[in-house]
């Protein structure tokens, strides 16, 4: 009988050679192979090896402390190719300080590139990324000065007179994955993981280049005891398996807890037990955004206010089963966890692979996506990927917004210390934020306003004091909050003058209800 090769985490770390391209599969801290990553960091700090690595990752993989933060040492990694570093402060510091070559690519394109590489293709073509900072004619996804002098890793190609991005292959030497359990042959399941992710395509991509696959599991079971339909990766594709010795710390289901069966579909919690969000400016913004929903809409929630608040507002208003909320990780329905646990949810109706979810977002396009916003430009362009010198990266933002039928950006009007008072169904600005978000030109082109306007994409920007929409001629102000002065608290706080609607409205006073539901009624399509 075939036998799996079981090794320790320290032994696994010695399998990684200087100069290797290492691919890690996870999202936030979900499915992070913490034992292996810690061992790699320990080995580098003690011996200086492995060094000169390329780190490839589709999703952000940290909770500000662990995950691929363990790779964030100058000399250990000389090139990082990823999508998001918002929960990885050490990586953002290294990128800002030019201590690493840094390329940002759309999250979905990396996940799908694994499949293309596994099929034997030289890369992946897509419309996603055109006209954004990923486009090599703009920035080519190069996130610091050090990287700007280096070759592009994406190209522009033409096929039947249409332009496409071409994401070139990135051969994988070592692929690090995680499963819940495996049998003695190495057949691996992900039954207690809170996401399916793109585990198998990445494994197959590594095998295409003769790469090594190293897996971390929580436990080992007898061969033949696993349901074959639950096997995510057949054991013949896994070279080495590390059984986690400290699962409470190094094999957590997610950052905030060790294991909760309601996040992997093994249990459901009473819907009424899921607490409503406390009332503040974020909930106020989410409520106004949720007023754009209609019966039967398939919805995507991005990071920040969308994922942290919109789902909870829908649950509180009793409309969760009248729409279908999705997240880029591949989850459908339920109520989403947010913050450092982004991408998972309780009481789900379905869960598909991350790369498969991106097939839907890139192809058919979601009905409505809710996304955060860092800057809004005069032409309707949006920056949500680089604030000052800090580069959070794109995540799934570009994949989703470019093809969504409707985009609703949610965020405060200013940033950096703003304080608000919601009383007597009016908004009072107690302290303005230090940073203007309504600028003449965005610092990084995450969402191309002119392209969206040209193709007739419906786009709204919802803040606590004003609501805008994209129209043919630019950005139009369509609503203001009661208690807000149009000139001094909106127009004077913008670097450009928006078009002011002839039918300028006051925001619905029901949004100010602080206890219980505010009475959201879904539109008909």
C-alpha positions as CSV (number, residue, x, y, z in Angstrom):
1,X,0.0,0.0,0.0
2,X,1.2,3.5,-0.8
3,X,2.3,5.4,2.3
4,X,2.4,9.1,2.9
5,X,5.7,10.8,3.9
6,X,5.1,12.2,7.4
7,X,7.7,14.7,8.6
8,X,8.1,17.4,11.2
9,X,7.7,21.1,10.6
10,X,11.4,21.6,11.0
11,X,12.1,18.9,8.4
12,X,9.6,20.5,6.1
13,X,11.4,23.8,6.4
14,X,14.6,22.2,5.2
15,X,12.9,21.1,2.0
16,X,12.7,24.7,0.8
17,X,15.8,25.7,-1.0
18,X,17.4,29.2,-1.6
19,X,15.9,30.9,-4.6
20,X,12.7,28.8,-4.6
21,X,9.3,30.2,-5.6
22,X,7.0,29.3,-2.7
23,X,3.2,29.4,-3.1
24,X,1.1,29.5,0.1
25,X,-2.7,28.8,0.0
26,X,-4.9,30.5,2.6
27,X,-7.1,33.6,3.2
28,X,-6.8,35.8,6.3
29,X,-5.7,33.2,8.8
30,X,-8.1,30.6,7.4
31,X,-6.2,27.4,6.3
32,X,-2.8,28.9,7.0
33,X,-0.1,26.3,7.6
34,X,1.2,28.0,10.7
35,X,3.5,25.2,11.9
36,X,5.3,25.1,8.6
37,X,5.6,28.9,8.2
38,X,6.9,29.3,11.7
39,X,9.5,26.6,11.1
40,X,10.6,28.4,7.9
41,X,11.0,31.7,9.8
42,X,12.9,30.0,12.6
43,X,15.3,28.3,10.2
44,X,16.0,31.6,8.4
45,X,16.6,33.5,11.6
46,X,19.0,30.8,12.8
47,X,20.9,30.0,9.6
48,X,20.0,32.6,7.0
49,X,18.3,29.9,4.9
50,X,16.1,29.6,2.9
51,X,16.9,33.0,1.3
52,X,16.2,34.9,-1.9
53,X,12.7,33.3,-2.1
54,X,9.8,34.4,-4.3
55,X,6.6,34.3,-2.3
56,X,3.4,33.9,-4.4
57,X,0.0,34.2,-2.8
58,X,-3.5,35.0,-4.2
59,X,-5.1,36.2,-1.0
60,X,-3.9,38.2,2.0
61,X,-2.8,35.6,4.6
62,X,-2.4,37.0,8.0
63,X,-4.2,38.5,11.0
64,X,-1.6,41.3,11.5
65,X,0.6,38.8,13.4
66,X,0.9,35.3,11.9
67,X,0.5,33.7,8.5
68,X,2.9,34.9,5.8
69,X,4.1,37.6,8.1
70,X,6.6,34.9,9.0
71,X,8.2,35.4,5.6
72,X,8.6,39.2,6.1
73,X,12.3,39.4,6.6
74,X,14.7,41.2,4.3
75,X,16.8,38.6,2.5
76,X,14.4,35.8,3.1
77,X,12.1,36.9,0.3
78,X,13.4,39.1,-2.5
79,X,10.2,39.1,-4.6
80,X,6.6,39.0,-3.5
81,X,3.7,38.5,-5.9
82,X,0.4,38.8,-4.2
83,X,-2.9,40.7,-4.1
84,X,-3.4,42.0,-0.6
85,X,-1.4,43.1,2.4
86,X,-3.9,45.1,4.5
87,X,-3.6,42.7,7.4
88,X,0.2,42.3,7.0
89,X,1.9,45.4,8.4
90,X,5.4,44.0,8.2
91,X,4.9,43.3,4.5
92,X,3.5,46.8,3.9
93,X,6.6,48.2,5.7
94,X,9.0,46.2,3.6
95,X,7.3,47.2,0.4
96,X,7.3,50.9,1.4
97,X,11.0,50.8,2.4
98,X,11.9,49.1,-0.9
99,X,13.2,46.0,0.9
100,X,11.5,43.6,-1.6
101,X,10.4,43.5,-5.2
102,X,6.7,43.8,-5.0
103,X,4.1,43.0,-7.6
104,X,0.4,43.3,-7.0
105,X,-2.0,41.3,-9.2
106,X,-5.8,40.8,-8.8
107,X,-6.6,38.1,-6.4
108,X,-8.9,36.2,-8.7
109,X,-6.4,36.3,-11.6
110,X,-3.7,34.7,-9.4
111,X,-6.2,32.0,-8.2
112,X,-7.2,31.2,-11.8
113,X,-3.6,31.4,-13.0
114,X,-2.9,28.3,-10.9
115,X,-5.5,26.4,-13.0
116,X,-4.1,27.7,-16.3
117,X,-0.6,26.7,-15.3
118,X,-1.9,23.3,-14.2
119,X,-3.3,22.8,-17.7
120,X,0.1,23.4,-19.3
121,X,-0.7,26.9,-20.5
122,X,1.9,29.7,-20.5
123,X,-0.4,32.1,-18.6
124,X,-3.9,33.5,-18.5
125,X,-5.7,36.1,-20.6
126,X,-8.4,38.3,-19.2
127,X,-10.0,41.7,-19.4
128,X,-9.6,42.1,-15.7
129,X,-7.0,44.7,-14.9
130,X,-7.2,46.8,-18.1
131,X,-7.2,50.5,-17.3
132,X,-6.2,50.0,-13.7
133,X,-2.8,50.2,-12.0
134,X,-2.3,46.5,-13.0
135,X,-2.1,47.5,-16.6
136,X,1.6,47.7,-17.7
137,X,0.9,50.9,-19.5
138,X,0.0,52.5,-16.1
139,X,2.0,50.8,-13.3
140,X,2.1,47.1,-14.1
141,X,1.2,46.3,-10.6
142,X,4.6,47.4,-9.4
143,X,4.1,48.7,-5.8
144,X,7.4,50.5,-5.0
145,X,10.3,52.3,-6.7
146,X,12.5,49.3,-6.5
147,X,10.1,47.3,-8.6
148,X,9.5,49.9,-11.3
149,X,12.9,49.3,-12.9
150,X,12.1,45.5,-13.2
151,X,10.5,43.7,-16.1
152,X,6.7,43.5,-16.3
153,X,5.1,40.2,-15.3
154,X,1.8,41.1,-17.2
155,X,1.5,42.0,-20.9
156,X,-1.1,43.5,-23.2
157,X,-2.1,41.2,-26.0
158,X,-4.7,41.5,-28.9
159,X,-7.0,38.8,-29.9
160,X,-9.6,39.4,-32.7
161,X,-8.9,43.1,-32.4
162,X,-9.7,43.2,-28.7
163,X,-7.2,44.0,-25.9
164,X,-6.6,41.6,-23.1
165,X,-4.3,41.4,-20.1
166,X,-2.0,38.4,-20.2
167,X,-0.9,37.1,-16.8
168,X,2.3,35.2,-17.3
169,X,3.1,31.8,-15.7
170,X,5.0,31.8,-12.4
171,X,6.6,28.4,-12.0
172,X,6.1,27.0,-8.5
173,X,8.9,25.1,-6.7
174,X,7.1,24.6,-3.4
175,X,3.3,24.7,-2.6
176,X,2.3,24.8,1.0
177,X,-1.3,23.8,1.8
178,X,-3.5,22.8,4.8
179,X,-6.2,20.2,5.3
180,X,-8.2,19.0,8.3
181,X,-7.1,15.4,8.2
182,X,-5.5,12.9,5.9
183,X,-5.3,9.1,5.8
184,X,-2.1,7.0,5.8
185,X,-1.8,7.3,2.0
186,X,-2.0,11.1,2.3
187,X,-5.5,11.7,0.9
188,X,-6.4,15.0,2.3
189,X,-9.7,16.6,3.3
190,X,-10.7,20.2,4.2
191,X,-13.9,19.4,6.1
192,X,-13.3,21.6,9.1
193,X,-11.8,24.5,7.1
194,X,-13.9,27.6,6.8
195,X,-13.2,28.0,3.1
196,X,-12.5,25.7,0.1
197,X,-10.0,28.1,-1.5
198,X,-8.0,27.0,-4.6
199,X,-6.0,24.2,-3.0
200,X,-6.2,21.6,-5.8
201,X,-5.4,24.0,-8.7
202,X,-2.3,25.2,-6.9
203,X,-1.2,21.7,-6.1
204,X,-1.6,20.7,-9.8
205,X,0.3,23.8,-10.9
206,X,3.2,22.9,-8.7
207,X,3.2,19.4,-10.0
208,X,3.3,20.7,-13.6
209,X,6.7,22.3,-12.9
210,X,8.0,19.4,-10.8
211,X,7.4,21.3,-7.6
212,X,7.1,19.9,-4.1
213,X,3.7,19.9,-2.2
214,X,3.9,20.1,1.6
215,X,0.7,19.8,3.6
216,X,-0.2,20.5,7.2
217,X,-3.1,18.5,8.8
218,X,-4.7,18.4,12.2
219,X,-4.9,14.6,12.4
220,X,-4.4,11.3,10.6
221,X,-7.0,8.6,10.1
222,X,-7.0,5.0,8.8
223,X,-6.8,4.5,5.0
224,X,-10.2,3.8,3.6
225,X,-12.1,5.7,6.3
226,X,-12.5,8.9,4.4
227,X,-15.4,9.6,2.1
228,X,-13.8,9.9,-1.3
229,X,-16.1,12.8,-2.2
230,X,-14.6,14.7,0.7
231,X,-11.0,14.3,-0.4
232,X,-9.7,17.7,-1.7
233,X,-6.3,16.5,-2.7
234,X,-5.4,12.9,-3.6
235,X,-2.4,11.7,-1.6
236,X,-0.4,10.9,-4.7
237,X,0.1,14.7,-5.3
238,X,1.4,15.4,-1.8
239,X,5.1,14.9,-1.1
240,X,5.3,15.6,2.6
241,X,2.8,15.9,5.4
242,X,3.2,17.7,8.8
243,X,0.8,16.7,11.5
244,X,0.4,19.9,13.6
245,X,1.7,19.3,17.2
246,X,0.0,22.4,18.6
247,X,-3.4,22.7,16.9
248,X,-4.9,25.2,19.4
249,X,-2.3,27.7,18.3
250,X,-1.1,26.6,14.9
251,X,-4.2,25.0,13.3
252,X,-6.9,27.4,14.2
253,X,-10.0,27.5,12.0
254,X,-9.6,31.3,11.9
255,X,-7.8,34.0,13.9
256,X,-10.6,34.6,16.5
257,X,-11.3,31.0,17.4
258,X,-9.9,27.5,17.3
259,X,-13.0,25.8,15.8
260,X,-16.7,26.6,15.4
261,X,-18.7,24.1,13.4
262,X,-21.2,26.7,12.3
263,X,-18.4,28.2,10.0
264,X,-17.7,25.0,8.1
265,X,-21.3,23.9,7.6
266,X,-21.4,21.3,10.3
267,X,-23.9,23.2,12.5
268,X,-26.3,26.1,12.3
269,X,-27.0,28.7,15.0
270,X,-30.4,30.3,15.6
271,X,-30.6,33.3,13.3
272,X,-31.7,35.5,16.3
273,X,-28.6,34.6,18.2
274,X,-26.4,36.5,15.7
275,X,-26.1,40.0,17.3
276,X,-27.0,43.1,15.5
277,X,-24.2,45.7,14.8
278,X,-24.0,48.6,17.2
279,X,-25.2,51.9,15.7
280,X,-22.5,54.2,14.4
281,X,-21.5,56.0,11.2
282,X,-20.4,52.6,9.6
283,X,-23.9,51.1,10.3
284,X,-25.5,54.3,9.0
285,X,-23.6,54.1,5.8
286,X,-24.3,50.4,5.4
287,X,-28.0,51.0,5.9
288,X,-28.1,53.6,3.1
289,X,-26.1,51.2,0.9
290,X,-28.5,48.4,1.6
291,X,-31.4,50.5,0.3
292,X,-30.1,49.8,-3.2
293,X,-30.9,46.1,-2.8
294,X,-33.7,44.4,-4.7
295,X,-35.5,41.1,-4.3
296,X,-33.4,38.2,-5.7
297,X,-30.2,40.2,-6.2
298,X,-26.9,38.3,-6.0
299,X,-24.6,40.5,-3.9
300,X,-20.9,40.6,-3.2
301,X,-19.4,42.1,0.0
302,X,-15.9,43.5,0.0
303,X,-13.7,44.2,3.0
304,X,-14.4,47.0,5.5
305,X,-17.9,48.4,6.0
306,X,-19.4,46.1,3.3
307,X,-18.4,42.8,4.9
308,X,-18.5,44.1,8.5
309,X,-21.9,45.7,8.4
310,X,-24.1,45.1,5.3
311,X,-24.7,41.4,6.0
312,X,-25.6,42.2,9.7
313,X,-28.0,45.0,8.6
314,X,-29.7,42.6,6.2
315,X,-30.0,40.0,9.0
316,X,-31.4,42.6,11.4
317,X,-33.9,43.8,8.8
318,X,-35.1,40.2,8.1
319,X,-34.2,40.3,4.4
320,X,-31.2,37.9,4.3
321,X,-33.2,35.1,2.6
322,X,-34.6,37.5,-0.1
323,X,-31.2,38.2,-1.6
324,X,-28.1,36.1,-1.9
325,X,-25.0,37.5,-0.3
326,X,-21.6,36.1,-1.5
327,X,-18.0,36.8,-0.6
328,X,-15.0,36.3,-2.9
329,X,-13.9,33.3,-0.8
330,X,-16.8,31.3,-2.3
331,X,-19.4,31.5,0.4
332,X,-23.2,32.0,-0.2
333,X,-25.8,33.2,2.2
334,X,-25.6,33.3,6.0
335,X,-24.1,36.1,8.1
336,X,-20.5,37.0,7.5
337,X,-17.7,37.4,10.0
338,X,-15.6,40.5,9.3
339,X,-12.3,42.2,10.2
340,X,-9.4,39.8,10.6
341,X,-11.9,36.9,10.0
342,X,-13.0,38.2,6.6
343,X,-14.3,35.6,4.1
344,X,-16.2,33.2,6.4
345,X,-19.8,33.1,7.5
346,X,-22.3,31.2,9.7
347,X,-25.4,29.4,8.4
348,X,-24.2,29.3,4.8
349,X,-26.3,27.8,2.0
350,X,-23.3,26.9,-0.2
351,X,-19.5,27.1,-0.4
352,X,-17.6,26.8,-3.6
353,X,-13.9,27.1,-4.5
354,X,-12.3,30.6,-4.4
355,X,-11.2,30.3,-8.1
356,X,-14.7,29.1,-9.1
357,X,-16.2,32.1,-7.4
358,X,-14.0,34.3,-9.4
359,X,-15.2,32.6,-12.6
360,X,-18.6,34.0,-11.7
361,X,-17.4,37.5,-10.8
362,X,-15.2,37.7,-13.9
363,X,-17.8,36.3,-16.3
364,X,-21.5,36.9,-15.6
365,X,-20.7,39.5,-13.0
366,X,-22.4,40.0,-9.7
367,X,-25.7,42.0,-9.6
368,X,-24.4,44.4,-6.9
369,X,-21.1,44.7,-5.2
370,X,-20.4,46.7,-2.1
371,X,-16.8,47.9,-1.8
372,X,-14.8,50.2,0.4
373,X,-13.3,53.5,-0.9
374,X,-10.1,55.3,-0.2
375,X,-10.3,58.1,-2.7
376,X,-12.8,59.4,-5.2
377,X,-11.5,61.3,-8.2
378,X,-13.2,64.0,-10.3
379,X,-13.6,61.6,-13.2
380,X,-15.3,59.0,-11.0
381,X,-12.1,56.8,-10.6
382,X,-11.5,55.2,-7.2
383,X,-8.4,54.3,-5.2
384,X,-8.9,51.6,-2.7
385,X,-5.4,50.0,-3.0
386,X,-2.7,52.5,-1.9
387,X,-3.2,55.1,0.7
388,X,-0.1,57.4,0.8
389,X,2.9,55.2,1.0
390,X,0.9,52.3,2.5
391,X,0.0,49.7,-0.1
392,X,-2.9,47.4,1.0
393,X,-3.2,45.9,-2.5
394,X,-6.1,45.0,-4.7
395,X,-7.4,41.7,-3.2
396,X,-10.5,40.8,-5.2
397,X,-11.5,44.5,-5.7
398,X,-10.5,44.7,-9.4
399,X,-11.9,41.3,-10.4
400,X,-15.3,42.1,-8.9
401,X,-15.8,45.8,-9.6
402,X,-14.9,45.7,-13.3
403,X,-17.7,43.2,-14.2
404,X,-20.3,43.9,-11.5
405,X,-23.6,45.2,-12.9
406,X,-23.8,47.8,-10.1
407,X,-21.0,49.0,-7.8
408,X,-21.8,50.7,-4.5
409,X,-18.8,52.2,-2.7
410,X,-19.2,52.6,1.0
411,X,-17.0,54.8,3.2
412,X,-16.8,57.9,5.3
413,X,-16.5,61.3,3.5
414,X,-13.2,62.1,5.2
415,X,-10.6,59.9,7.0
416,X,-8.3,60.3,10.0
417,X,-10.2,61.1,13.2
418,X,-13.6,62.2,12.1
419,X,-16.3,62.2,14.9
420,X,-20.0,62.2,14.4
421,X,-23.2,62.7,16.4
422,X,-26.5,61.1,15.2
423,X,-29.4,62.8,17.2
424,X,-32.9,64.0,16.5
425,X,-32.7,62.4,13.0
426,X,-29.9,64.7,12.0
427,X,-26.1,64.3,11.6
428,X,-23.7,66.6,13.3
429,X,-20.0,66.6,12.5
430,X,-18.2,66.9,15.8
431,X,-14.7,66.7,14.3
432,X,-13.6,66.6,10.7
433,X,-11.2,63.9,9.4
434,X,-7.7,65.1,8.6
435,X,-7.6,63.4,5.2
436,X,-9.7,64.4,2.2
437,X,-11.0,61.5,0.2
438,X,-12.7,63.5,-2.6
439,X,-9.6,64.5,-4.7
440,X,-9.0,65.8,-8.1
441,X,-6.9,62.8,-9.2
442,X,-6.6,59.5,-7.3
443,X,-3.2,58.3,-6.2
444,X,-3.7,54.8,-7.6
445,X,-6.1,53.7,-10.3
446,X,-8.1,50.8,-8.7
447,X,-11.3,51.5,-10.5
448,X,-11.4,53.4,-13.8
449,X,-14.3,55.9,-13.7
450,X,-14.3,56.9,-17.4
451,X,-14.3,53.2,-18.5
452,X,-17.2,52.5,-16.2
453,X,-19.1,55.5,-17.5
454,X,-18.4,54.5,-21.1
455,X,-19.9,51.1,-20.7
456,X,-22.9,52.4,-18.7
457,X,-22.0,50.6,-15.4
458,X,-24.1,51.8,-12.5
459,X,-21.9,53.2,-9.8
460,X,-22.8,54.9,-6.5
461,X,-20.7,56.3,-3.6
462,X,-22.4,56.4,-0.2
463,X,-20.9,58.3,2.7
464,X,-22.4,59.4,6.1
465,X,-23.2,62.9,4.7
466,X,-23.5,62.6,1.0
467,X,-24.5,60.2,-1.8
468,X,-23.0,60.4,-5.3
469,X,-23.6,58.6,-8.5
470,X,-21.5,58.4,-11.7
471,X,-23.2,60.0,-14.7
472,X,-22.1,60.6,-18.3
473,X,-20.4,63.9,-17.4
474,X,-18.8,62.9,-14.1
475,X,-19.7,62.6,-10.4
476,X,-23.2,63.8,-9.4
477,X,-24.3,64.6,-5.8
478,X,-27.8,63.2,-5.4
479,X,-28.4,63.2,-1.6
480,X,-27.2,64.9,1.6
481,X,-27.8,64.0,5.2
482,X,-30.2,66.1,7.3
483,X,-28.3,68.6,9.4
484,X,-25.4,68.9,6.9
485,X,-24.6,72.2,5.2
486,X,-24.0,71.7,1.5
487,X,-21.4,74.3,1.0
488,X,-19.3,74.2,4.1
489,X,-19.5,70.5,5.0
490,X,-19.5,68.9,1.5
491,X,-18.4,71.2,-1.3
492,X,-15.7,73.0,0.7
493,X,-14.3,69.6,1.8
494,X,-13.8,68.4,-1.8
495,X,-10.9,69.1,-4.2
496,X,-13.4,69.2,-7.1
497,X,-16.9,70.4,-7.6
498,X,-19.4,67.7,-8.3
499,X,-22.4,68.0,-10.5
500,X,-25.3,68.9,-8.2
501,X,-28.5,67.1,-9.0
502,X,-31.5,69.2,-9.9
503,X,-33.4,66.8,-7.7
504,X,-31.0,66.9,-4.7
505,X,-32.7,64.8,-2.0
506,X,-32.3,64.6,1.8
507,X,-31.4,61.1,3.1
508,X,-34.2,59.0,4.5
509,X,-34.7,59.9,8.2
510,X,-35.4,56.2,9.0
511,X,-31.6,55.7,8.7
512,X,-31.2,57.4,12.1
513,X,-33.1,54.8,14.1
514,X,-30.6,53.6,16.6
515,X,-32.5,50.6,18.3
516,X,-33.7,47.8,16.2
517,X,-34.5,47.6,12.5
518,X,-35.0,50.8,10.5
519,X,-37.7,49.3,8.2
520,X,-35.8,48.3,5.0
521,X,-38.1,47.3,2.2
522,X,-36.5,45.6,-0.8
523,X,-37.1,47.0,-4.3
524,X,-38.4,44.9,-7.1
525,X,-35.9,44.4,-9.9
